[in-house]
C-alpha cells in the first residue's frame, strides 16, 4: 500500500541523494557472546550493548557508511550535459559532465557560492554546500539553488543573492510560467508577475476542483498540520492554454470518523476527523472532467465514458495531440477487468474508444503499480505505444489511432518493466527475465525498432553486465509530488543519445557508467565507496533460489545473516513478508539490499541473532501473468503455502536455519500476509508481528477490487443494501474467518490515525480472536498514520517480541537504543 505522508520518509533513486557522511567507522565491533546461547530456554536478559551493537546498522546509520550510493544525472535543458553530486572524504561536490566525452569539471565555483550563501545567513562551506538541487538560469553565470532555508538566485559573478519563491508540491507550473493551485475548493492561477486569479468559482467542500477524493491518505495528517493537500488529476496542455481538470462530488458519501486521542496541538479533549470515503460495496461519488481555458475559464465538460470506465490520469500521462485538437488518456473500470485507450475531442468533450482490453483477473498498465503507465504517443505518427499482458507476459504494442490495429513491438517469455525514452525510430525500455542464466528480477536496458516488420525488430541489449541496472521508472504524478521529485529526471539524455548505467547487485557495489544509445562505453563517472561499511563486518544478503509448493516453480529471495554469523550454530528465522500484487519485496540492487523498503531495519534485526528471509511468492509482479494470477481469488491469496515450501527448500542445504523457530513480520499488505501465515500454516510459523494490516477487505476503502475482485453479495449484486453485509468472496479471504486456527504468538500493531488501512479492520479481527478464545498482544500507537513502520520504537518492540518468543530470552524491555532517524527507500 502507498505510505502516508506524515510518518514515512521516502527515499528514491531520484528523490534525493544521500548527503550525510560518517565521522569515522563508528563503534568498534562488540563481541556479543550471548549469540552462542540462543537456544537456552529462559535465557538471560539481552544486554543493552547487544541492542547498541545491532543499531550500528540501523537505516539512519548504515547509509552514512557508504559514499556515492546513488549518482543521479541532472540533464541541462536539452543538452548532452548533466550535473551530478559526488561525495568524497571531506564532503561533496557538484560536477558538470559532458556526455559526449565523459569529461567533467566543477559545475561552478563552490567557494564563491558558499560565500554568497553566507550573506543570507546560511552556514555554508565550499567542501559541503547545503544545496540539494540547482539549475542554471543565465548560461552558467546565474544559478537557482535549493537549500533547507529556501530557494535563492545567485549571481556567480557579483555574488548577489535573491530569495526566490519555491514551487510547492501543491502547485503545478505550466509551460508559460503560470502556476495552478487550489484555493477554497476552486482552481486558481498565479501569473509570472505574481497576480492571482480564480479559474473556477463554483467549487465547494466535498465537490471541489482538482482536490481529488477526501480519502487521499493525507486528510487527517493535513488537518494536524503535518503535510499539505496535493492537487489530483490536473494537467496542463503543452502550450499552456488549456487545463484538464477533475471534479469529484462526494457530498452524498457517509463521513468516516477518525478519533485523534492525542491531539497534535496539545489539546486535552480528543478530536474527531471525518473523511468522506467509500468503503468496498458502497456507492461511489460522481466523478467528472472538464477542459478549462486557462485565460478565460471557459469549460468544456467531457462526456461520461461507457461500461464503468473512468479516466485515470493518476496512473498515466495525458497525451495531447500535436495539432491541439485531441487528447488521449487511459481508462479503467473499478475492478480493472476492462482497460481502454480513449480519444477525446477538445472542442466538444466527445470521446472515442481507440482500443480496449478485458482481463479475467485484473489489467495493469505497468509491472509496478506506482510507476507511470507504459503508454506513450508517437510524435508525428498515428500510433500510441501500449502495454499489455495479453499474451501472458508484459509487452509493448503499437496501437493505430485511426485504425485500432494492434502491432506487437516486443514478444517472448520475459517482461517489460518501464518505458524510459522514445526517439523517432527506437523505443528504450527496461525488462526482466530475458537474459538466460541470470537473475530473473534484474533490470536490463534495451532498445527496439518502432517500425520493424516483426516483434523484437533490432532488439538490442544495451547493458551487458551480469547485474541489475537500476533504471527507476517515472513515478505516477502523485508519487512524484510526494517524493518532491524534480521534473525532467531521467537516466537517459533528452536527445536519446546517452544514458547512465547504474551497475550493481545486492553483492556488488555500484559503479556508474556513461554509455551511448548503442550501449557503447563512454566513461565511468563514479563508484560507490563501501570501505567504512565493510569495516563494520557487514556482509551482503545471500541470494537464493527455491522451489514453490508445486516443486517446479522457482522462487527467489535473500537471506540476511548476523555479522557474527557462525555456520556451526543454529538461528531462528524471521521472514519479512509483504506479498502484495503491486510491488516486489526482494532487493535487486546494492542500494535495495542495503536499505530497500523491505530490508529496512533488517540488518539490525539479524544482528540480534536471527536469519532474516525476504522473498517473493506467486501473486507478485515482474514475472508472467500466470504467476501474477496464481493465487487470485483463493483463500491463500498471498500464497503462504509457497512461502513455507521455499523456506523449507532453502533450509534443506543450510542447517544453521532452525525451522522449529520461524517468525514472520509484515506491514500493510504484509500485515495481512503475516496473520495469513500464522492461520494457514500454524505448524510452521510460530510467532508473528503484524502491523497496519488490511485484515478484512469488507472494512477497507474502495481501491482493492482489482486484487480481490468486486464484492459478490449474490444475484450478481456488487453494492450492499445493508451496512452489515460482507461479500462471500471477500469473506473467503478474511483472516477473521480463520481466527480459531491461531496457535502461535501474535502481536498486532496499529496507528490510531491510519488513513490507509483503517484501524476498525484490526479491531474487527481482534474481536474474532477474542470470540475464538485466543490470546494475543496488541499495540496501539497514538497519533500515527500508516507509516510508523520506519520508527525505531516500533522496531524495538518487534525485536523484543521475537527475542522473547523465538530465542526464549528476556528482552531489555525499557531500554531504547539511541538511533539516527532512518530513511525508508522508495523503489
PyMOL commands that set and color helices and strands:
alter all, ss='L'
color gray80, all
select helices_A, chain A and resi 33-37+48-57+59-65+110-118+219-223+477-482+531-535+590-595+602-607+625-629+640-651+669-680+697-699+705-708+728-732+735-741+759-771+788-790+792-807
alter helices_A, ss='H'
color red, helices_A
select strands_A, chain A and resi 10-12+74-75+81-88+91-98+104-106+133-138+142-147+150-155+161-164+172-173+179-183+186-190+196-198+234-236+242-249+255-260+271-276+286-293+299-301+310-311+319-320+326-332+338-345+351-358+376-377+383-388+395-400+406-408+415-422+426-432+444-449+460-461+498-505+508-516+521-527+542-547+554-560+571-576+610-616+657-667+685-691+745-751+777-781+824-826
alter strands_A, ss='S'
color yellow, strands_A
deselect
rebuild
show_as cartoon
